[in-house]
Amino acid sequence: MRKRIKIELEDEEGTKYTLALEGAVSRDKLMKAMDMLEVMDMPLDHTLRTPDQGTFFGKVQTLLETTFAAGDFSSTDVAREFEEKYGQPVKLSTISTYLARLADKQYIRRERFGNSWVYRRVYLKPAQVAER
């Protein structure tokens, strides 16, 4: 599977740096890119942007970063927590779609457990990573 990963950093002076990896990107290759940025003396303590609470996706992402920050969870767990926290009904298929997309972007990891999926947060450090 061909992947595209884009790493964006900004230094203290406001200069923006972009590093793009495309092709058979592995964890090892990503770590080499991080090492290269470290050699360039780039600050590597950036985090992902704060989720936009005005969007459905932002609400799901917030739940993943807070309620489900550690440990395994299912789409049912996320749907139940979403309805409880935001007081809005949500279809399980909608949550499953968002989780599948986040897994494709390697924001979360998913593993088959019987005939369902189990998810877990992935923590890439130390840069802001966005796959396109």
Secondary structure, DSSP 8 states (H G I E B T S, - for coil): --EEEEEEEE-TTS-EEEEEEEES--HHHHHHHHHHHHHTT-----------TTSHHHHHHHHHHTTTSSSEE-HHHHHHHHHHHH-----HHHHHHHHHHHHHTTSEEEEEETTEEEEEE----SS-EEE-
